Amino acid sequence: MSSTDFSSLKLHADTLQNLMSLGYETMTPIQAQSLPAILAGQDVIAQGKTGSGKTAAFALGLLEKLDVSNLEVQSLVLCPTRELADQVAKEVRRVGRAIPNVKVLTLCGGMPFKPQLGSLEFGAHIVVGTPGRIEEHLRRGALRLAHLNTLVLDEADRMLEMGFQPSLDAIVDQLPDERQTLLFSATFPEGIASIAKRILKKPIRVTVESTHSELTIEQHFYKVRDDANRLQALKLVINAYGQESIVVFCNTKADTQMVADALADEGMTVLALNGDLEQKERDQVLVRFANKSVSVLVATDVAARGLDIDGLDLVVNYHVARDEEVYVHRIGRTGRAGSRGVACSLFSEKEGYKIAILGDYLGTTIEGESLSLLEKAPKKTLKPSMVTLQIDGGKKEKLRPGDILGALTGEGGILGSQVGKIQLFDYRAYVAVHRTVASQALTKLQTDKLKGRNFRVWLIKG
């Protein structure tokens, strides 16, 4: 018997029989690494993408310790969207169908509230839901979690991305201290690290993909003749390597605007980030770039300080960085969480000495590559997948991400998977939606009430 067979685990015989009937014989890597710890009652942080088998892993854990005779909520699974919550509930029911009378209830935003209250009165063993709606049921006293023994955060990075941190904090505050917590996330940004530190106890860390940082950044250096050639080289580099999120670093504020204007003339969605921007403008620029509504951000090092955006596929040094540590910091913004990134640097004859110093620092000899190879790359159009809607109301009006998500995905609305980042400020909020459903989403927010009132909503263009 292999150690990756489900039969090697201490599972109930009926559950094993059911897994066999579902075609579950050999565990996926994330299941093989996490299930022994989950079944032993330990807290687990598991990093793995959708389709890795994580749902079955935590479903088996919470079902194995379930007391069916006690019709109290024993497990809570939090998901970023209604569609994911529905999928998770369906999988929990499938995996647990050998256990009689298991009651799984979904509580999500965008669905009528009253029927959910009625369902809660009849009790449930396992609740799967979105943070905003779960928080609301807790606040109203309709959902009681005194008997909870397992908390699961599924796609935790996406929940933070959508602005659910305050709701997660409010929910965790009402849970028993003595519980098992399982956190699943495709990426592991700083926000996840801090929430894990706060709510998990001595967790086992499981990662199913390679995250060797030294192998994840592909570096290129291109020699340019003059400033006109530098601008042309930049366009070639972006066309050859750019996909969705590109940062171009310039050494001066004037260059950021000049470069942004030149790229905009090529039809790219591009914004400049420099010290001349007021805080409100800076916030909007960062929001739109982080939520994938803008493809290219042209920035100075000072303006980009604190810029922490996952999923950058390309960093370009329009000029060589002023020192080696700045160079490493710049390119380190790509190739995160095991994904591959590209860093390209443009340098002239005059900057040759900087390149020599950088080569010594990196322990290599840097040779300038020929731009002629990039000229052969087929011309492509960089079109962001998302657009940004601005809502003329924010935290001061008690707006929460769940209110916005619920309004967008309610009756006649769009799918939760078509909603991107939701970011709230004191007097305004931003939500990214897929470009294909922009007008539908805009109409929905303009006509539906948020917190019992209508807010001005518009699409940010340009």
C-alpha positions in Angstrom: 0.0 0.0 0.0 1.5 3.3 -1.1 1.7 6.2 1.4 -0.2 8.3 -1.2 -3.2 6.0 -1.1 -6.3 7.3 0.7 -6.4 3.8 2.4 -3.2 4.7 4.2 -5.0 7.3 6.2 -7.0 6.7 9.4 -10.4 7.4 7.8 -13.7 5.7 8.6 -14.3 2.6 6.4 -17.5 4.1 4.9 -15.7 7.2 3.9 -12.9 5.2 2.2 -15.5 3.2 0.4 -17.2 6.4 -0.8 -13.8 7.8 -1.9 -13.3 4.7 -4.0 -16.7 5.1 -5.6 -15.8 8.7 -6.5 -12.6 7.5 -8.1 -10.4 9.0 -5.3 -7.6 6.4 -4.9 -4.3 8.2 -4.9 -3.9 11.5 -3.1 -2.8 14.7 -4.9 0.5 16.3 -3.6 -1.4 18.8 -1.5 -3.6 16.1 0.0 -0.6 13.8 0.7 1.3 16.6 2.5 -1.6 18.2 4.4 -4.1 15.4 5.3 -2.0 13.6 7.9 -1.6 16.9 9.8 -5.3 17.9 9.2 -6.5 14.5 10.6 -4.1 14.9 13.6 -5.9 18.1 14.5 -3.0 20.4 13.7 -3.3 23.9 12.1 -2.2 23.9 8.5 -1.2 26.6 6.0 -1.4 25.0 2.5 -0.3 26.8 -0.6 -1.8 25.4 -3.8 -3.7 26.6 -6.8 -7.3 25.8 -7.8 -7.6 22.2 -9.0 -4.9 20.9 -6.6 -7.4 18.9 -4.6 -7.4 21.2 -1.5 -11.2 21.1 -1.1 -11.3 17.3 -0.6 -8.4 17.7 1.8 -10.1 20.0 4.2 -13.5 18.3 3.6 -12.2 15.0 4.8 -10.7 16.7 7.9 -13.8 18.4 9.1 -16.1 15.4 8.2 -13.9 13.0 10.1 -14.4 14.8 13.4 -18.1 15.7 12.8 -20.6 14.7 15.5 -23.8 14.3 13.5 -25.9 13.9 16.6 -25.1 17.5 17.6 -27.0 19.8 15.3 -24.7 22.8 16.0 -22.3 24.5 13.6 -19.0 22.6 14.1 -17.1 23.8 10.9 -17.0 27.1 9.1 -15.6 27.5 5.6 -15.0 31.0 4.4 -14.7 31.6 0.6 -14.2 34.8 -1.4 -17.2 34.3 -3.8 -20.6 32.7 -3.9 -19.6 30.4 -6.8 -16.6 29.0 -4.9 -18.8 28.6 -1.8 -21.4 26.6 -3.8 -18.6 24.4 -5.3 -17.1 23.8 -1.8 -20.5 22.9 -0.3 -21.1 20.5 -3.2 -17.7 18.8 -2.8 -18.2 18.5 1.0 -21.6 16.8 0.4 -20.0 14.4 -2.2 -17.1 13.5 0.1 -19.4 13.1 3.1 -22.3 11.3 1.4 -21.5 8.0 3.3 -22.2 9.8 6.6 -26.0 10.0 7.2 -27.8 13.3 7.9 -24.9 15.7 7.4 -26.3 19.2 7.0 -24.3 21.7 5.0 -25.6 25.2 4.6 -24.3 28.0 2.3 -24.6 31.6 3.5 -23.5 34.1 0.8 -24.0 37.7 -0.1 -26.1 38.5 -3.2 -28.7 36.1 -2.0 -32.0 36.9 -0.1 -31.4 37.2 3.6 -34.7 35.9 5.0 -34.5 32.4 3.6 -31.0 32.1 5.2 -32.4 33.1 8.6 -35.1 30.3 8.2 -32.5 27.7 7.3 -30.4 28.7 10.3 -33.3 28.1 12.6 -33.2 24.4 11.6 -29.5 24.1 12.5 -26.5 23.0 10.4 -23.3 21.0 11.0 -21.1 22.8 8.4 -21.5 26.4 7.2 -19.9 27.6 3.9 -20.1 31.2 3.1 -18.6 34.6 2.1 -17.1 36.8 4.9 -19.5 39.7 4.5 -22.7 37.7 4.9 -21.3 35.5 7.7 -20.3 38.6 9.6 -23.8 40.0 9.1 -25.5 36.8 10.5 -23.1 36.9 13.5 -23.9 40.5 14.1 -27.7 39.8 14.1 -27.2 36.8 16.4 -28.7 34.4 13.8 -25.5 32.3 13.5 -23.9 30.9 16.7 -20.4 29.4 16.6 -19.9 28.4 20.3 -19.5 24.7 19.3 -17.2 25.4 16.3 -14.1 23.1 16.1 -12.7 23.9 12.6 -12.3 27.1 10.7 -11.2 26.9 7.0 -10.1 30.0 5.0 -10.3 28.9 1.3 -8.5 31.1 -1.3 -7.4 33.4 1.6 -5.3 35.6 -0.7 -8.4 36.3 -2.9 -10.4 37.2 0.2 -7.8 39.8 1.3 -7.6 41.0 -2.3 -11.3 41.7 -2.3 -11.1 43.7 0.9 -12.5 41.2 3.4 -9.8 41.7 6.1 -12.1 43.6 8.5 -14.9 41.0 8.1 -12.4 38.1 8.7 -11.1 39.9 11.9 -14.7 40.4 13.1 -15.6 36.7 12.5 -12.4 35.3 14.1 -13.0 37.4 17.2 -16.3 35.5 17.8 -14.8 32.0 17.4 -13.7 29.7 20.2 -10.0 29.8 20.9 -9.8 26.1 21.0 -10.2 25.2 17.4 -8.3 23.9 14.4 -7.6 26.5 11.6 -6.8 25.5 8.0 -5.6 28.2 5.6 -5.5 27.6 1.9 -4.0 30.1 -0.5 -2.6 30.1 -4.1 -0.1 32.8 -3.2 1.5 33.9 0.1 1.7 37.7 0.2 2.5 39.7 3.3 -1.2 40.1 4.3 -1.5 36.3 4.4 1.6 35.9 6.5 0.3 38.4 9.1 -3.2 36.9 9.3 -1.7 33.4 9.6 0.5 34.6 12.5 -2.5 36.1 14.2 -5.0 33.2 14.0 -3.1 30.0 13.6 -1.3 28.1 16.3 2.1 26.4 15.4 0.9 25.6 11.9 2.4 23.0 9.5 3.3 24.7 6.3 2.6 22.8 3.0 3.7 24.1 -0.4 3.1 22.1 -3.6 4.9 24.2 -6.1 8.5 25.2 -6.4 9.3 28.7 -5.1 13.0 28.9 -5.8 13.3 32.7 -6.1 16.7 32.6 -7.8 15.2 30.7 -10.7 12.1 32.8 -11.1 13.5 36.1 -12.5 14.8 36.0 -16.1 17.2 39.0 -16.5 18.0 40.8 -19.8 20.3 43.8 -20.6 19.9 45.8 -23.8 22.4 48.4 -25.0 20.8 51.5 -26.6 22.4 54.3 -28.7 20.6 57.4 -27.5 17.3 58.5 -25.8 15.2 58.0 -29.0 16.6 54.5 -29.3 15.9 53.9 -25.6 12.2 54.7 -26.1 12.0 52.4 -29.1 13.8 49.7 -27.1 11.3 50.0 -24.3 8.4 49.5 -26.7 10.1 46.4 -28.1 10.7 45.0 -24.6 7.1 45.5 -23.6 5.8 44.0 -26.8 8.1 40.9 -26.4 7.8 40.2 -22.7 4.8 42.2 -21.4 1.6 40.4 -20.6 -0.7 42.0 -18.0 1.2 43.9 -15.3 4.4 45.9 -16.2 6.4 48.4 -14.1 8.8 50.7 -15.8 11.3 52.4 -13.5 12.7 55.9 -14.4 15.3 57.9 -12.4 13.4 61.2 -12.7 9.8 62.5 -12.4 10.0 64.2 -15.8 10.9 60.9 -17.5 8.0 59.1 -15.9 5.5 61.4 -17.6 7.4 61.5 -20.9 7.6 57.7 -21.0 3.9 57.3 -20.0 2.7 59.7 -22.7 4.8 57.9 -25.3 3.4 54.5 -24.4 -0.1 55.9 -24.3 0.4 57.1 -27.9 1.1 53.5 -28.7 -2.4 52.6 -27.4 -1.3 51.1 -24.1 -3.2 51.7 -20.9 -0.5 53.4 -18.8 -0.2 55.7 -15.7 2.7 57.6 -14.3 3.5 57.5 -10.5 5.7 60.2 -9.2 6.1 62.6 -6.3 4.0 65.3 -8.0 0.7 63.4 -7.5 -1.6 64.3 -4.6 -2.5 61.5 -2.2 -5.9 60.9 -3.8 -4.4 60.7 -7.3 -1.7 58.4 -6.0 -4.3 56.1 -4.4 -6.3 55.9 -7.6 -3.2 55.1 -9.7 -2.1 52.3 -7.3 -5.7 50.9 -7.1 -6.1 50.7 -10.9 -2.7 49.1 -11.4 -3.1 46.6 -8.6 -6.5 45.5 -9.8 -5.4 44.9 -13.4 -7.3 47.8 -14.9 -4.0 49.4 -16.2 -1.3 47.4 -17.9 1.8 49.7 -17.4 2.9 51.7 -14.4 5.8 54.1 -15.0 7.3 55.1 -11.7 10.3 56.6 -9.8 11.8 54.6 -7.0 10.6 57.1 -4.3 7.0 57.0 -5.6 7.1 53.2 -5.8 8.2 52.8 -2.2 5.9 50.3 -0.5 4.5 49.1 -3.9 3.6 45.5 -3.1 1.8 44.0 -6.1 1.6 40.3 -6.8 1.7 38.9 -10.3 4.0 41.4 -12.0 5.2 39.7 -15.2 7.7 42.4 -16.3 9.9 45.0 -14.6 11.9 47.4 -17.0 14.7 49.6 -15.9 14.4 52.5 -18.3 17.6 53.8 -16.9 20.1 51.8 -14.9 19.3 52.0 -11.1 21.4 54.4 -9.1 22.9 51.6 -7.1 23.0 47.8 -7.0 20.6 47.4 -4.0 18.0 49.5 -5.7 18.3 47.3 -8.8 17.7 44.1 -6.7 14.8 45.8 -5.0 13.3 46.8 -8.3 13.5 43.5 -10.0 12.4 41.6 -6.8 8.9 42.9 -7.5 8.5 40.2 -10.2 8.8 36.4 -10.0 7.0 36.1 -6.7 5.2 33.1 -5.2 6.9 30.7 -7.5 5.6 32.4 -10.7 8.1 33.4 -13.4 9.0 37.0 -14.0 11.2 39.0 -16.4 13.4 42.0 -15.7 14.9 44.0 -18.6 17.4 46.9 -18.2 18.3 49.4 -20.9 21.7 51.0 -20.8 23.8 53.4 -23.0 27.6 53.6 -23.5 27.7 56.3 -20.8 26.1 53.9 -18.3 28.6 51.1 -19.1 30.5 51.6 -15.8 27.2 51.2 -13.8 26.6 47.9 -15.6 30.2 46.7 -14.8 29.7 47.5 -11.1 26.3 45.8 -11.1 27.8 42.7 -12.8 30.4 42.5 -10.0 27.7 42.8 -7.4 25.7 40.0 -9.1 28.8 37.9 -9.6 28.5 37.8 -13.4 29.7 39.5 -16.5 26.9 41.4 -18.2 26.9 41.5 -21.9 24.4 43.7 -23.8 21.9 41.7 -25.9 20.8 42.7 -29.4 17.4 44.4 -29.8 17.1 42.9 -33.3 15.8 39.6 -31.8 12.9 41.5 -30.2 12.0 43.2 -33.4 10.8 39.8 -34.7 8.2 39.4 -31.9 4.7 39.6 -33.3 2.9 42.9 -32.5 0.4 42.4 -29.7 -2.2 44.7 -28.1 -2.0 44.9 -24.3 -5.6 45.2 -23.1 -6.2 45.0 -19.4 -8.7 42.3 -18.4 -10.4 44.6 -15.8 -11.9 48.1 -15.5 -12.4 50.1 -12.4 -15.7 51.5 -11.1 -15.5 54.3 -8.5 -18.3 54.6 -5.8 -18.8 58.0 -4.2 -19.0 56.5 -0.7 -16.6 54.6 1.6 -15.8 53.6 5.2 -17.4 56.7 6.7 -20.7 55.7 5.2 -20.2 52.2 6.7 -19.8 50.6 3.3 -18.1 47.2 3.4 -16.7 45.0 0.6 -19.6 42.5 1.2 -22.2 45.2 0.4 -20.5 45.9 -3.0 -20.0 42.3 -3.9 -23.5 41.4 -2.9 -25.0 44.2 -5.0 -22.9 43.2 -8.0 -23.7 39.5 -7.8 -27.4 39.7 -6.7 -30.4 39.0 -8.9 -29.6 40.0 -12.6 -26.0 40.7 -11.6 -22.6 39.4 -12.7 -20.7 36.4 -11.4 -18.4 36.6 -8.3 -15.6 35.4 -10.5 -16.0 38.5 -12.7 -15.4 40.8 -9.6 -11.8 41.7 -8.9 -10.2 43.7 -6.0 -12.5 45.9 -3.9 -10.7 48.7 -2.0 -12.3 51.1 0.4 -11.1 54.5 1.5 -12.9 56.9 3.9 -15.1 58.6 1.3 -14.8 56.5 -1.8 -14.5 52.9 -2.9 -13.1 51.2 -6.0 -14.1 47.8 -7.5 -12.6 46.1 -10.4 -14.8 44.1 -12.8 -14.2 42.2 -16.0 -14.1 44.5 -19.0 -16.8 42.3 -20.7 -19.4 43.0 -18.0 -18.4 46.6 -17.2 -21.7 48.2 -18.4 -23.8 45.6 -16.6 -21.9 46.1 -13.4 -22.1 49.9 -13.6 -25.9 49.8 -14.2 -26.3 47.3 -11.3 -24.5 49.6 -8.8 -26.2 52.7 -10.1 -29.7 51.2 -9.7 -29.3 49.0 -6.6 -29.1 50.5 -3.2 -26.0 50.0 -1.0 -26.6 50.3 2.7 -30.2 51.4 1.9 -29.2 54.3 -0.3 -28.0 55.2 -3.8 -24.4 56.3 -4.4 -22.9 58.0 -7.4 -21.0 55.4 -9.4 -18.9 55.8 -12.5 -16.4 54.1 -14.7 -12.9 55.5 -14.6 -11.6 55.9 -18.1 -8.2 56.5 -19.6 
